[in-house]
Amino acid sequence: SEVRRVWIDGWQMQCCGDPFEVGSVVEWTVAPVDTEFLGVVLGSAEAESVTDAEEHHSESEHALATLSGEVRSITSVHCAYEASPKGDELYPVADSARLEAKPRVDGWERETDDLRFLGYLVDLAES
């Protein structure tokens, strides 16, 4: 079976996601990936490996599809943030990602002053 790499935004998981673990069989609604955004944080090679982005909000302007399969691996992504040039918004710092393998997740990850939780990379064996 094909393995898909799914990006899950931390805020979407916190708002509407169900906890899952390695070995869980899941069915997610997915949309196209914002590889430009992920490329800033993860680097372009890692971002290009992401095939889908989980989407909980049906008012998304992107084409939505359903993806189901077994979770093979979960990686949490934390990164540093800095103020925009105007100082009114925070943006992820390029190449600041710290990746950590996780056995199960619920959307709530420990943060430090330096690194904030951004989301999860999930390898899913499509069923």
All heavy atoms as an XYZ file, in Angstrom:
983
protein
N       0.846     -1.205      0.000
C       0.000      0.000      0.000
C       0.872      1.243      0.000
O       1.969      1.233      0.559
C      -0.925      0.002      1.214
O      -0.162      0.035      2.395
N       0.378      2.272     -0.633
C       1.136      3.513     -0.744
C       1.182      4.235      0.604
O       0.207      4.249      1.348
C       0.472      4.427     -1.777
C       1.275      5.682     -2.059
C       0.599      6.617     -3.056
O      -0.447      6.243     -3.621
O       1.127      7.717     -3.241
N       2.361      4.786      0.910
C       2.494      5.578      2.142
C       2.385      7.051      1.779
O       3.094      7.534      0.894
C       3.825      5.287      2.864
C       3.985      6.215      4.061
C       3.871      3.835      3.312
N       1.464      7.729      2.432
C       1.273      9.162      2.229
C       1.821      9.878      3.452
O       1.723      9.368      4.559
C      -0.218      9.485      2.074
C      -0.952      8.628      1.063
C      -0.781      9.122     -0.340
N      -1.471     10.384     -0.538
C      -2.470     10.563     -1.391
N      -2.905      9.560     -2.106
N      -3.022     11.747     -1.525
N       2.372     11.054      3.254
C       2.848     11.877      4.373
C       1.883     13.043      4.529
O       1.696     13.833      3.620
C       4.260     12.374      4.117
C       4.744     13.300      5.223
C       6.223     13.404      5.262
N       6.723     12.252      6.009
C       7.990     12.080      6.303
N       8.883     12.934      5.895
N       8.366     11.035      7.003
N       1.256     13.104      5.698
C       0.193     14.076      5.951
C       0.676     15.111      6.958
O       1.242     14.758      8.010
C      -1.075     13.371      6.491
C      -2.196     14.379      6.715
C      -1.532     12.259      5.541
N       0.436     16.381      6.655
C       0.709     17.464      7.593
C      -0.569     17.768      8.373
O      -1.642     17.887      7.786
C       1.154     18.734      6.860
C       1.255     19.906      7.789
C       0.390     20.947      7.884
C       2.265     20.125      8.780
N       0.801     21.800      8.878
C       1.950     21.315      9.443
C       3.405     19.407      9.175
C       2.732     21.824     10.474
C       4.176     19.925     10.199
C       3.845     21.125     10.834
N      -0.442     17.893      9.705
C      -1.575     18.279     10.544
C      -1.168     19.517     11.332
O      -0.239     19.465     12.143
C      -1.973     17.150     11.519
C      -2.336     15.885     10.737
C      -3.124     17.610     12.409
C      -2.675     14.694     11.621
N      -1.841     20.640     11.086
C      -1.570     21.857     11.848
C      -1.898     21.618     13.314
O      -2.953     21.062     13.635
C      -2.443     23.023     11.358
C      -1.960     23.608     10.048
O      -0.759     23.874      9.925
O      -2.804     23.797      9.156
N      -1.028     22.086     14.200
C      -1.275     21.938     15.622
C      -2.591     22.562     16.043
O      -3.368     21.957     16.794
N      -2.885     23.754     15.530
C      -4.121     24.438     15.944
C      -5.358     23.681     15.496
O      -6.370     23.671     16.188
C      -4.131     25.889     15.460
C      -4.252     26.063     13.981
C      -3.239     26.179     13.085
C      -5.468     26.138     13.216
N      -3.736     26.318     11.812
C      -5.107     26.297     11.864
C      -6.816     26.078     13.555
C      -6.037     26.391     10.841
C      -7.753     26.180     12.521
C      -7.352     26.339     11.190
N      -5.298     23.034     14.312
C      -6.456     22.268     13.850
C      -6.657     21.031     14.724
O      -7.784     20.674     15.060
C      -6.277     21.844     12.384
C      -6.348     23.022     11.440
C      -7.124     22.713     10.175
O      -8.070     21.952     10.164
N      -6.723     23.341      9.084
N      -5.560     20.398     15.104
C      -5.651     19.220     15.966
C      -6.232     19.611     17.326
O      -7.068     18.902     17.890
C      -4.254     18.617     16.115
C      -4.184     17.370     16.935
S      -4.895     15.952     16.088
C      -4.703     14.735     17.398
N      -5.806     20.753     17.852
C      -6.284     21.209     19.164
C      -7.765     21.568     19.106
O      -8.512     21.303     20.043
C      -5.458     22.410     19.637
C      -4.039     22.030     19.991
C      -3.121     23.230     20.150
O      -3.538     24.375     20.008
N      -1.869     22.965     20.442
N      -8.178     22.156     18.003
C      -9.556     22.620     17.865
C     -10.513     21.464     17.613
O     -11.567     21.382     18.227
C      -9.606     23.648     16.725
S     -10.979     23.548     15.607
N     -10.167     20.571     16.718
C     -11.155     19.607     16.235
C     -10.638     18.187     16.047
O     -11.364     17.356     15.537
C     -11.698     20.041     14.874
S     -11.764     21.786     14.571
N      -9.385     17.922     16.380
C      -8.814     16.608     16.090
C      -9.065     15.592     17.181
O      -9.310     15.944     18.329
N      -9.014     14.331     16.813
C      -9.116     13.238     17.768
C      -7.719     12.675     18.005
O      -6.956     12.508     17.045
C     -10.007     12.118     17.217
C     -11.460     12.566     17.088
O     -11.948     13.225     18.029
O     -12.082     12.260     16.062
N      -7.386     12.348     19.264
C      -6.075     11.737     19.526
C      -5.900     10.464     18.690
O      -6.879      9.774     18.390
C      -6.137     11.398     21.016
C      -7.146     12.333     21.585
C      -8.164     12.516     20.487
N      -4.665     10.183     18.310
C      -4.368      8.959     17.558
C      -2.964      8.511     17.909
O      -2.209      9.247     18.536
C      -4.549      9.178     16.050
C      -3.642     10.208     15.457
C      -2.419      9.849     14.910
C      -4.001     11.547     15.443
C      -1.576     10.807     14.355
C      -3.174     12.512     14.886
C      -1.956     12.137     14.345
N      -2.633      7.287     17.511
C      -1.317      6.736     17.833
C      -0.810      5.904     16.671
O      -1.568      5.611     15.733
C      -1.391      5.895     19.105
C      -2.349      4.742     19.019
C      -2.617      4.105     20.378
O      -2.640      4.819     21.399
O      -2.801      2.885     20.398
N       0.457      5.544     16.730
C       1.019      4.652     15.724
C       0.209      3.358     15.770
O      -0.045      2.806     16.848
C       2.518      4.398     15.989
C       3.058      3.329     15.042
C       3.306      5.693     15.843
N      -0.269      2.910     14.611
C      -1.110      1.722     14.531
C      -2.588      2.047     14.403
O      -3.384      1.178     14.031
N      -2.985      3.294     14.715
C      -4.397      3.694     14.567
C      -4.799      3.635     13.103
O      -4.015      3.979     12.218
C      -4.603      5.143     15.037
O      -4.457      5.293     16.423
N      -6.047      3.227     12.873
C      -6.626      3.335     11.539
C      -7.487      4.598     11.554
O      -8.349      4.756     12.410
C      -7.463      2.094     11.187
C      -8.172      2.288      9.849
C      -6.566      0.866     11.140
N      -7.200      5.513     10.635
C      -7.855      6.817     10.639
C      -8.484      7.101      9.284
O      -8.111      6.510      8.271
C      -6.850      7.950     10.989
C      -6.285      7.754     12.388
C      -5.727      8.017      9.962
N      -9.430      8.036      9.282
C      -9.994      8.573      8.049
C     -10.006     10.085      8.209
O     -10.642     10.603      9.125
C     -11.406      8.044      7.818
C     -11.995      8.552      6.506
C     -13.336      7.930      6.200
O     -13.372      6.745      5.816
O     -14.343      8.641      6.369
N      -9.264     10.758      7.354
C      -9.119     12.206      7.457
C      -9.570     12.888      6.175
O      -9.457     12.349      5.085
C      -7.655     12.578      7.711
C      -7.148     12.207      9.066
C      -7.856     12.123     10.228
C      -5.796     11.883      9.403
N      -7.019     11.776     11.265
C      -5.760     11.626     10.794
C      -4.618     11.787      8.675
C      -4.594     11.273     11.464
C      -3.456     11.446      9.340
C      -3.445     11.195     10.722
N     -10.050     14.100      6.329
C     -10.300     14.968      5.187
C      -9.004     15.727      4.938
O      -8.409     16.275      5.870
C     -11.448     15.942      5.499
O     -12.619     15.184      5.781
C     -11.705     16.869      4.320
N      -8.562     15.719      3.691
C      -7.286     16.347      3.357
C      -7.441     17.332      2.207
O      -8.385     17.253      1.423
C      -6.204     15.298      3.008
C      -5.854     14.453      4.237
C      -6.637     14.414      1.847
N      -6.499     18.256      2.168
C      -6.458     19.296      1.134
C      -5.024     19.375      0.612
O      -4.112     18.770      1.183
C      -6.891     20.635      1.740
N      -4.806     20.139     -0.446
C      -3.437     20.328     -0.936
C      -2.547     20.944      0.142
O      -3.006     21.666      1.015
C      -3.607     21.277     -2.123
C      -5.014     21.067     -2.573
C      -5.791     20.805     -1.313
N      -1.255     20.656      0.037
C      -0.269     21.096      1.023
C       0.248     22.491      0.679
O       0.484     22.795     -0.494
C       0.931     20.121      1.013
C       1.967     20.520      2.048
C       0.456     18.700      1.241
N       0.432     23.320      1.688
C       1.095     24.612      1.508
C       2.602     24.372      1.619
O       3.206     24.570      2.662
C       0.613     25.604      2.571
C       1.193     26.997      2.389
O       2.134     27.159      1.580
O       0.710     27.919      3.062
N       3.202     23.896      0.517
C       4.624     23.532      0.564
C       5.518     24.748      0.751
O       6.615     24.628      1.294
C       5.049     22.773     -0.709
O       4.595     23.487     -1.850
C       4.497     21.364     -0.726
N       5.046     25.914      0.350
C       5.853     27.123      0.547
C       6.034     27.399      2.040
O       7.147     27.627      2.512
C       5.193     28.310     -0.145
C       6.060     29.556     -0.171
C       5.391     30.685     -0.946
O       4.681     30.411     -1.933
O       5.600     31.841     -0.543
N       4.923     27.347      2.787
C       4.987     27.567      4.236
C       5.819     26.483      4.905
O       6.725     26.764      5.692
C       3.583     27.598      4.831
C       3.577     27.601      6.329
C       3.895     28.743      7.042
C       3.282     26.448      7.037
C       3.911     28.745      8.430
C       3.286     26.436      8.420
C       3.601     27.593      9.118
N       5.514     25.210      4.600
C       6.259     24.121      5.231
C       7.728     24.153      4.854
O       8.593     23.806      5.660
C       5.658     22.765      4.852
C       4.344     22.397      5.515
C       3.907     21.006      5.076
C       4.443     22.470      7.034
N       8.016     24.598      3.634
C       9.408     24.679      3.184
C      10.241     25.633      4.013
O      11.430     25.404      4.244
N       9.616     26.714      4.481
C      10.329     27.671      5.332
C      10.788     26.974      6.608
O      11.935     27.091      7.034
C       9.431     28.879      5.684
C      10.067     29.738      6.771
C       9.164     29.719      4.443
N       9.883     26.222      7.215
C      10.165     25.606      8.507
C      11.004     24.343      8.368
O      11.987     24.146      9.073
C       8.843     25.271      9.233
C       9.115     24.597     10.555
C       8.034     26.535      9.454
N      10.600     23.467      7.445
C      11.199     22.140      7.349
C      12.334     22.045      6.348
O      13.073     21.066      6.359
C      10.126     21.126      6.938
C       8.964     20.932      7.895
C       7.893     20.079      7.228
C       9.435     20.277      9.177
N      12.439     23.028      5.476
C      13.352     22.904      4.346
C      12.576     22.333      3.173
O      11.613     21.581      3.352
N      12.976     22.689      1.970
C      12.169     22.336      0.803
C      12.121     20.837      0.553
O      11.082     20.309      0.155
C      12.661     23.076     -0.433
O      14.019     22.791     -0.661
N      13.199     20.110      0.798
C      13.197     18.665      0.524
C      12.167     17.948      1.395
O      11.376     17.137      0.909
C      14.580     18.072      0.751
N      12.144     18.259      2.687
C      11.171     17.635      3.594
C       9.756     18.072      3.234
O       8.840     17.263      3.202
C      11.488     18.011      5.043
C      10.640     17.317      6.072
C      11.081     15.880      6.356
O      12.290     15.648      6.493
O      10.205     15.012      6.440
N       9.576     19.346      2.938
C       8.246     19.851      2.587
C       7.710     19.168      1.330
O       6.520     18.865      1.238
C       8.282     21.363      2.402
N       8.588     18.914      0.365
C       8.161     18.267     -0.887
C       7.694     16.833     -0.659
O       6.972     16.280     -1.476
C       9.296     18.275     -1.910
C       9.670     19.664     -2.416
C       8.567     20.332     -3.230
O       7.781     19.631     -3.900
O       8.481     21.572     -3.190
N       8.107     16.223      0.465
C       7.708     14.835      0.743
C       6.290     14.753      1.298
O       5.718     13.670      1.403
C       8.695     14.183      1.731
O       8.477     14.667      3.053
N       5.708     15.898      1.666
C       4.364     15.909      2.245
C       3.339     15.870      1.114
O       3.361     16.704      0.217
C       4.162     17.153      3.140
C       2.762     17.155      3.737
C       5.216     17.206      4.239
N       2.457     14.870      1.167
C       1.509     14.667      0.067
C       0.147     15.302      0.316
O      -0.578     15.602     -0.628
C       1.298     13.162     -0.190
O       0.842     12.544      1.028
C       2.584     12.497     -0.659
N      -0.217     15.481      1.611
C      -1.561     15.942      1.946
C      -1.511     16.786      3.215
O      -0.592     16.649      4.018
C      -2.495     14.748      2.214
C      -2.528     13.766      1.067
O      -3.332     13.989      0.141
O      -1.748     12.788      1.079
N      -2.518     17.620      3.400
C      -2.662     18.393      4.634
C      -4.051     18.123      5.194
O      -5.049     18.283      4.490
C      -2.487     19.883      4.368
N      -4.106     17.691      6.449
C      -5.413     17.437      7.054
C      -6.163     18.758      7.184
O      -5.574     19.792      7.477
C      -5.240     16.785      8.426
C      -6.552     16.225      8.936
C      -6.627     16.115     10.438
O      -5.824     16.753     11.138
O      -7.519     15.415     10.909
N      -7.473     18.714      6.961
C      -8.291     19.936      6.966
C      -9.602     19.661      7.678
O     -10.356     18.779      7.280
C      -8.551     20.386      5.521
C      -9.410     21.603      5.377
C      -8.840     22.823      6.076
O      -7.779     23.308      5.682
O      -9.475     23.277      7.049
N      -9.861     20.401      8.751
C     -11.090     20.202      9.518
C     -12.196     21.174      9.129
O     -13.307     21.051      9.610
C     -10.825     20.386     11.019
C     -10.158     19.203     11.629
N     -10.807     18.026     11.881
C      -8.886     19.017     12.027
C      -9.966     17.171     12.428
N      -8.792     17.739     12.520
N     -11.879     22.169      8.326
C     -12.836     23.244      8.091
C     -13.357     23.175      6.670
O     -12.650     23.472      5.724
C     -12.179     24.585      8.422
C     -11.762     24.633      9.858
N     -10.532     24.193     10.278
C     -12.433     24.995     10.957
C     -10.458     24.314     11.596
N     -11.609     24.796     12.034
N     -14.613     22.770      6.525
C     -15.177     22.497      5.211
C     -15.309     23.752      4.358
O     -15.504     23.665      3.162
C     -16.529     21.811      5.355
O     -17.397     22.622      6.107
N     -15.156     24.912      4.989
C     -15.240     26.132      4.181
C     -13.912     26.449      3.486
O     -13.744     27.487      2.873
C     -15.697     27.336      5.019
C     -14.724     27.807      6.077
C     -14.922     27.100      7.418
O     -15.622     26.080      7.482
O     -14.355     27.578      8.411
N     -12.971     25.515      3.571
C     -11.701     25.670      2.867
C     -11.970     25.878      1.382
O     -12.848     25.243      0.802
C     -10.836     24.423      3.050
O      -9.758     24.459      2.154
N     -11.186     26.745      0.753
C     -11.378     27.004     -0.681
C     -10.673     25.935     -1.520
O     -10.765     25.924     -2.727
C     -10.853     28.401     -1.045
C      -9.349     28.562     -0.962
C      -8.833     28.881      0.440
O      -9.585     28.755      1.419
O      -7.649     29.264      0.535
N      -9.958     25.026     -0.855
C      -9.217     23.991     -1.582
C     -10.095     22.752     -1.799
O     -11.017     22.497     -1.043
C      -7.967     23.600     -0.793
C      -7.049     24.755     -0.548
N      -6.384     25.403     -1.566
C      -6.703     25.394      0.591
C      -5.661     26.386     -1.061
N      -5.842     26.400      0.248
N      -9.746     22.002     -2.823
C     -10.451     20.748     -3.084
C     -10.151     19.778     -1.949
O      -8.996     19.579     -1.585
C      -9.981     20.177     -4.411
N     -11.196     19.219     -1.374
C     -11.030     18.297     -0.258
C     -11.220     16.861     -0.732
O     -12.003     16.594     -1.630
C     -12.041     18.622      0.845
C     -11.967     20.028      1.435
C     -13.046     20.225      2.489
C     -10.596     20.292      2.036
N     -10.483     15.953     -0.113
C     -10.597     14.531     -0.417
C     -10.578     13.770      0.902
O     -10.221     14.327      1.943
C      -9.430     14.094     -1.299
N     -10.964     12.509      0.860
C     -10.910     11.662      2.044
C      -9.747     10.699      1.897
O      -9.542     10.114      0.833
C     -12.223     10.878      2.215
O     -13.286     11.820      2.334
C     -12.186     10.014      3.454
N      -8.984     10.568      2.957
C      -7.818      9.685      2.967
C      -7.939      8.793      4.190
O      -8.187      9.284      5.291
C      -6.545     10.531      3.045
C      -5.205      9.821      3.049
C      -4.985      9.070      1.736
C      -4.085     10.831      3.248
N      -7.802      7.487      4.001
C      -7.857      6.587      5.150
C      -6.682      5.628      5.095
O      -6.153      5.331      4.022
C      -9.176      5.825      5.184
O      -9.352      5.090      3.996
N      -6.277      5.182      6.281
C      -5.168      4.248      6.348
C      -4.697      4.060      7.768
O      -5.318      4.533      8.723
N      -3.558      3.366      7.888
C      -2.969      3.072      9.189
C      -1.786      3.991      9.446
O      -0.920      4.154      8.587
C      -2.514      1.616      9.239
C      -1.929      1.234     10.592
C      -1.415     -0.198     10.619
O      -1.901     -1.028      9.822
O      -0.510     -0.471     11.422
N      -1.764      4.577     10.637
C      -0.671      5.473     11.022
C       0.593      4.638     11.235
O       0.620      3.731     12.065
C      -1.034      6.252     12.305
C       0.155      7.089     12.771
C      -2.263      7.125     12.073
N       1.645      4.951     10.473
C       2.915      4.239     10.579
C       3.907      4.982     11.460
O       4.719      4.372     12.141
C       3.518      4.023      9.183
C       2.740      3.045      8.344
C       2.979      1.615      8.840
N       2.102      0.644      8.210
C       2.343      0.061      7.041
N       3.411      0.379      6.343
N       1.488     -0.826      6.578
N       3.884      6.308     11.406
C       4.783      7.092     12.259
C       4.194      8.479     12.468
O       3.416      8.963     11.639
C       6.186      7.196     11.652
O       6.159      8.009     10.495
N       4.563      9.088     13.593
C       4.114     10.440     13.931
C       5.342     11.223     14.373
O       6.113     10.752     15.209
C       3.104     10.441     15.095
C       1.944      9.465     14.844
C       2.590     11.861     15.355
C       1.095      9.194     16.084
N       5.498     12.399     13.820
C       6.613     13.265     14.195
C       6.061     14.628     14.564
O       5.345     15.247     13.767
C       7.607     13.416     13.020
O       8.039     12.111     12.603
C       8.804     14.251     13.418
N       6.372     15.097     15.768
C       5.950     16.452     16.137
C       6.969     17.444     15.594
O       8.164     17.142     15.493
C       5.820     16.603     17.654
O       7.074     16.492     18.278
N       6.471     18.629     15.219
C       7.330     19.680     14.680
C       7.181     20.923     15.553
O       6.075     21.448     15.716
C       6.950     20.020     13.219
C       7.833     21.136     12.680
C       7.033     18.780     12.336
N       8.285     21.346     16.127
C       8.357     22.607     16.869
C       9.268     23.535     16.084
O      10.164     23.085     15.374
C       8.953     22.405     18.264
C       8.043     21.736     19.233
N       7.704     20.405     19.147
C       7.411     22.220     20.319
C       6.899     20.091     20.150
N       6.693     21.173     20.876
N       9.073     24.843     16.227
C       9.975     25.782     15.567
C      10.028     27.082     16.351
O       9.204     27.333     17.227
C       9.554     26.050     14.126
S       8.019     26.963     13.954
N      11.013     27.885     16.018
C      11.144     29.215     16.606
C      10.300     30.191     15.799
O      10.044     29.985     14.619
C      12.603     29.641     16.599
N       9.865     31.252     16.456
C       9.105     32.310     15.799
C       9.809     33.640     16.018
O      10.513     33.832     17.015
C       7.690     32.417     16.387
C       6.732     31.388     15.859
C       6.718     30.096     16.372
C       5.830     31.695     14.861
C       5.827     29.138     15.889
C       4.933     30.754     14.374
C       4.942     29.479     14.898
O       4.058     28.548     14.416
N       9.610     34.552     15.082
C      10.124     35.912     15.240
C       9.068     36.882     14.737
O       8.202     36.518     13.956
C      11.438     36.087     14.478
C      11.306     35.923     12.968
C      12.647     35.920     12.240
O      13.684     36.049     12.906
O      12.623     35.782     11.007
N       9.168     38.106     15.201
C       8.214     39.134     14.782
C       8.449     39.499     13.321
O       9.578     39.482     12.828
C       8.367     40.370     15.652
N       7.359     39.839     12.642
C       7.466     40.304     11.266
C       8.168     41.666     11.270
O       8.295     42.301     12.320
C       6.076     40.439     10.655
O       5.387     41.505     11.276
N       8.601     42.148     10.101
C       9.256     43.466     10.043
C       8.418     44.580     10.680
O       8.953     45.481     11.310
C       9.454     43.701      8.549
C       9.565     42.322      7.977
C       8.625     41.469      8.808
N       7.085     44.487     10.547
C       6.229     45.502     11.166
C       6.038     45.244     12.658
O       5.517     46.089     13.375
C       4.853     45.504     10.493
C       4.863     45.967      9.059
C       3.441     45.917      8.520
C       3.411     46.211      7.030
N       2.100     45.878      6.453
N       6.392     44.022     13.084
C       6.280     43.678     14.488
C       4.881     43.310     14.935
O       4.626     43.153     16.117
N       3.950     43.145     13.980
C       2.553     42.893     14.371
C       2.170     41.420     14.350
O       1.128     41.052     14.868
C       1.605     43.695     13.470
C       1.826     43.403     11.995
O       2.821     42.734     11.667
O       1.004     43.845     11.185
N       2.987     40.570     13.725
C       2.687     39.149     13.654
C       3.952     38.356     13.898
O       5.063     38.851     13.696
C       2.164     38.777     12.264
C       0.762     39.228     11.976
C       0.277     38.674     10.649
O       0.031     37.452     10.593
O       0.166     39.434      9.695
N       3.774     37.107     14.317
C       4.906     36.210     14.468
C       4.964     35.258     13.291
O       3.930     34.794     12.808
C       4.784     35.410     15.770
C       4.938     36.199     17.056
C       4.731     35.291     18.259
C       6.301     36.862     17.126
N       6.173     34.991     12.838
C       6.378     34.082     11.728
C       7.394     33.023     12.119
O       8.319     33.307     12.873
C       6.911     34.836     10.503
C       5.873     35.686      9.841
C       5.782     37.043     10.097
C       4.968     35.119      8.949
C       4.811     37.830      9.491
C       3.990     35.896      8.341
C       3.919     37.246      8.608
O       2.958     38.004      8.011
N       7.246     31.802     11.573
C       8.252     30.769     11.840
C       9.619     31.191     11.294
O       9.713     31.811     10.236
C       7.731     29.556     11.064
C       6.271     29.799     10.904
C       6.136     31.297     10.776
N      10.653     30.860     12.039
C      12.026     31.146     11.620
C      12.474     30.027     10.676
O      12.302     28.838     10.977
C      12.961     31.218     12.845
C      14.410     31.386     12.415
C      12.523     32.358     13.762
N      13.039     30.418      9.550
C      13.478     29.440      8.553
C      14.438     28.426      9.169
O      15.337     28.782      9.936
C      14.157     30.155      7.381
N      14.221     27.177      8.803
C      15.098     26.070      9.202
C      15.293     25.939     10.710
O      16.342     25.496     11.166
C      16.464     26.202      8.507
C      16.343     26.212      6.993
O      15.537     25.433      6.467
O      17.034     27.013      6.354
N      14.286     26.314     11.484
C      14.388     26.213     12.943
C      13.666     24.985     13.490
O      13.553     24.811     14.701
C      13.834     27.471     13.601
O      12.430     27.571     13.382
N      13.160     24.133     12.606
C      12.335     23.004     13.044
C      13.116     22.017     13.902
O      14.277     21.720     13.631
C      11.750     22.283     11.843
N      12.429     21.537     14.936
C      12.941     20.408     15.714
C      11.908     19.310     15.608
O      10.732     19.533     15.915
C      13.153     20.779     17.178
C      13.999     19.710     17.906
C      13.978     19.876     19.395
N      12.730     19.261     19.881
C      11.977     19.772     20.854
N      12.302     20.893     21.444
N      10.880     19.153     21.237
N      12.328     18.143     15.136
C      11.429     17.026     14.902
C      11.626     15.983     15.990
O      12.746     15.721     16.408
C      11.708     16.398     13.532
C      11.724     17.356     12.339
C      12.000     16.604     11.058
C      10.431     18.131     12.232
N      10.510     15.394     16.439
C      10.589     14.371     17.469
C       9.549     13.293     17.210
O       8.362     13.597     17.048
C      10.348     15.013     18.841
C      10.522     14.061     20.001
C      10.267     14.742     21.354
O      10.291     15.991     21.428
O      10.019     14.011     22.312
N       9.995     12.043     17.160
C       9.076     10.920     16.953
C       8.176     10.768     18.173
O       8.619     10.951     19.312
C       9.868      9.638     16.723
N       6.902     10.464     17.927
C       5.908     10.333     18.998
C       5.137      9.029     18.828
O       4.745      8.689     17.709
C       4.893     11.493     18.921
C       5.485     12.857     19.140
C       5.709     13.068     20.613
C       6.265     14.454     20.887
N       6.343     14.715     22.307
N       4.830      8.317     19.935
C       4.016      7.103     19.820
C       2.521      7.403     19.711
O       1.785      6.681     19.061
C       4.329      6.340     21.104
C       4.731      7.397     22.091
C       5.385      8.493     21.275
N       2.062      8.481     20.379
C       0.652      8.875     20.308
C       0.574     10.383     20.545
O       1.445     10.954     21.199
C      -0.211      8.112     21.302
C       0.001      8.469     22.749
C      -0.960      7.709     23.673
N      -2.337      7.724     23.207
C      -3.190      8.726     23.429
N      -2.826      9.817     24.101
N      -4.430      8.660     22.984
N      -0.467     11.015     20.013
C      -0.580     12.467     20.122
C      -2.022     12.891     20.333
O      -2.960     12.199     19.933
C      -0.016     13.187     18.865
C       1.487     12.985     18.756
C      -0.711     12.714     17.600
N      -2.180     14.065     20.973
C      -3.514     14.624     21.196
C      -3.588     16.102     20.803
O      -4.585     16.761     21.035
C      -3.944     14.442     22.647
C      -3.037     15.174     23.628
O      -2.117     15.915     23.196
O      -3.244     14.997     24.838
N      -2.515     16.635     20.209
C      -2.510     18.031     19.776
C      -1.867     18.972     20.769
O      -1.615     20.129     20.445
N      -1.582     18.501     21.963
C      -1.004     19.365     22.997
C       0.409     18.911     23.287
O       0.627     17.865     23.876
C      -1.877     19.352     24.255
C      -3.254     19.830     23.915
C      -4.347     19.065     23.641
C      -3.667     21.186     23.746
N      -5.420     19.867     23.323
C      -5.041     21.172     23.381
C      -3.020     22.423     23.874
C      -5.770     22.342     23.138
C      -3.754     23.574     23.636
C      -5.107     23.526     23.270
N       1.363     19.704     22.838
C       2.773     19.385     23.005
C       3.431     20.452     23.868
O       3.085     21.629     23.791
C       3.474     19.322     21.641
C       2.904     18.278     20.695
C       3.154     16.846     21.156
O       4.150     16.606     21.867
O       2.343     15.967     20.807
N       4.390     20.026     24.664
C       5.111     20.951     25.540
C       5.884     21.966     24.679
O       6.480     21.608     23.674
C       6.087     20.146     26.412
C       6.609     20.892     27.602
C       7.353     19.946     28.530
N       8.338     19.124     27.832
C       9.551     19.558     27.472
N       9.925     20.788     27.745
N      10.381     18.746     26.843
N       5.831     23.219     25.094
C       6.551     24.278     24.389
C       7.580     24.878     25.333
O       7.454     24.781     26.554
C       5.592     25.365     23.918
C       4.569     24.860     22.912
C       3.695     25.959     22.333
O       3.492     26.987     23.001
O       3.231     25.788     21.196
N       8.595     25.497     24.748
C       9.594     26.214     25.530
C       9.568     27.676     25.097
O       8.844     28.043     24.171
C      10.999     25.637     25.286
O      11.347     25.880     23.916
C      11.055     24.135     25.571
N      10.365     28.485     25.732
C      10.457     29.894     25.322
C      10.986     30.004     23.899
O      10.644     30.930     23.170
C      11.383     30.666     26.264
C      10.764     30.837     27.643
O       9.532     30.686     27.770
O      11.509     31.110     28.584
N      11.826     29.048     23.504
C      12.475     29.124     22.190
C      11.672     28.455     21.080
O      11.702     28.888     19.940
C      13.855     28.463     22.249
C      14.779     29.165     23.229
O      14.618     30.388     23.427
O      15.640     28.493     23.808
N      10.978     27.370     21.429
C      10.318     26.570     20.401
C       8.841     26.393     20.699
O       8.461     26.025     21.810
C      10.978     25.192     20.313
C      12.433     25.180     19.839
C      13.023     23.783     19.991
C      12.547     25.652     18.401
N       8.031     26.644     19.683
C       6.591     26.472     19.803
C       6.136     25.315     18.929
O       6.699     25.067     17.870
C       5.863     27.743     19.372
C       6.178     28.904     20.286
C       5.311     30.076     19.930
N       5.714     31.253     20.699
C       5.001     32.335     20.782
N       3.835     32.429     20.150
N       5.414     33.364     21.481
N       5.059     24.669     19.363
C       4.507     23.542     18.615
C       3.831     24.049     17.350
O       3.013     24.961     17.394
C       3.512     22.789     19.501
C       2.764     21.716     18.790
C       3.430     20.691     18.151
C       1.381     21.723     18.758
C       2.739     19.689     17.490
C       0.673     20.725     18.110
C       1.357     19.709     17.474
N       4.159     23.430     16.214
C       3.602     23.836     14.931
C       2.617     22.805     14.379
O       1.556     23.157     13.884
C       4.732     24.077     13.936
C       4.341     24.686     12.605
C       3.825     26.113     12.784
C       5.516     24.674     11.636
N       2.984     21.520     14.468
C       2.102     20.499     13.920
C       2.762     19.138     13.889
O       3.803     18.925     14.515
N       2.127     18.229     13.147
C       2.615     16.858     13.044
C       2.818     16.456     11.591
O       2.033     16.828     10.722
C       1.602     15.873     13.635
C       1.306     16.060     15.094
C       0.053     16.492     15.507
C       2.270     15.787     16.063
C      -0.242     16.647     16.852
C       1.983     15.948     17.414
C       0.732     16.378     17.809
O       0.441     16.535     19.139
N       3.859     15.663     11.371
C       4.039     14.934     10.125
C       3.653     13.487     10.402
O       4.181     12.882     11.350
C       5.504     14.980      9.673
C       5.993     16.312      9.132
C       7.511     16.295      9.020
C       5.367     16.607      7.776
N       2.728     12.946      9.633
C       2.235     11.593      9.872
C       2.404     10.762      8.598
O       1.933     11.167      7.538
C       0.754     11.619     10.280
C       0.242     10.197     10.515
C       0.548     12.485     11.512
N       3.087      9.634      8.731
C       3.164      8.682      7.614
C       1.992      7.730      7.747
O       1.807      7.103      8.792
C       4.488      7.934      7.621
C       5.644      8.800      7.119
O       5.376      9.853      6.493
O       6.805      8.440      7.344
N       1.204      7.654      6.668
C      -0.042      6.897      6.663
C       0.006      5.873      5.529
O       0.195      6.252      4.379
C      -1.197      7.873      6.441
C      -2.610      7.411      6.706
C      -2.834      7.179      8.193
C      -3.598      8.436      6.190
N      -0.136      4.586      5.877
C      -0.217      3.538      4.847
C      -1.657      3.503      4.361
O      -2.565      3.125      5.100
C       0.202      2.194      5.421
N      -1.842      3.955      3.143
C      -3.192      4.119      2.598
C      -3.918      2.780      2.495
O      -3.320      1.774      2.106
C      -3.090      4.769      1.217
C      -4.324      5.447      0.758
C      -4.108      6.217     -0.538
O      -2.998      6.223     -1.076
O      -5.102      6.803     -0.998
N      -5.202      2.778      2.876
C      -5.969      1.523      2.796
C      -6.999      1.607      1.686
O      -7.267      2.643      1.146
C      -6.649      1.226      4.116
O      -7.453      2.295      4.536
